[in-house]
Amino acid sequence: MPSVIPIALVIAGIIHLLPAVGVLSADRLHALYGIRLADDTMVLLVRHRAVLFGLLGTFFVYAASVPAYHSLAISAGLVSVLSFLMLARPASAPAAGWPRAIRVVIQADILALVCLFAAAAAHVAQMRGW
């Protein structure tokens, strides 16, 4: 059971690291999300989001090998993934639905959520000596 946590954190880390390439340019952001950002201010904000995802993803990968950080990494991952999935739930989608690239992000976050729930369950089991 102990190997579940590192594997889950690495998978969640990779999923969070993928958008980090958006920091490079507006064109990279377009390739990632399938939308053209309206102005330089939006590009700046989304590029900064890419930096934060890079930091979070790096932390998950690092925490995979440091048991003292498992709780924090799992918690941060659940907040990240659940907040996005709640914001992207079908009721908040535009009438035409989310662009394909956003639907892919939703699917990746669902995978990350499954991994993080598995890690959380394994972590609780470890803490209780099961």
Secondary structure, DSSP 8 states (H G I E B T S, - for coil): -TTHHHHHHHHHHHHHHGGGGGGG-HHHHHHHHS---SSHHHHHHHHHHHHHHHHHHHHHHHHTT-GGGHHHHHHHHHHHHHHHHHHTSGGGS-TT---HHHHHHHHHHHHHHHHHHHHHHHHHHHHHT-
